[in-house]
Amino acid sequence: MSSILISALRANEILQANASSNVANMYTPDYKAINTTIVPSVDGTVDVNTTRSDEPAPLDTEGRMQSNVDAAKEFTDMMQAKTGFEAALSAISIREGMMNDLMNILTKK
């Protein structure tokens, strides 16, 4: 169970980092956004698929490509990562409490 929780934390870390990078490069000419998807892994843990966006970017007034970053999507990804962190940390905290209770029960015998 701990490997699932650790992989969930790592996946949300990657989602947050990629969304932050996209926002930081929102006004970088010809920047291609990083798309990140959290998926289940074959071994039951959590994995991440990361690709560069192939969405066309708008042209500026001089005909140069702008970035294709969608700010609304990036902020939604950041909120998803925050919720994912909170869920995984809550599960870790509950698991730790249960283990402490079990150890207390076992040591009283």
Secondary structure as UniProt FT lines:
FT   HELIX           2..24
FT   TURN            25..27
FT   TURN            29..30
FT   STRAND          34..40
FT   TURN            42..43
FT   STRAND          46..52
FT   TURN            61..62
FT   HELIX           71..107
//
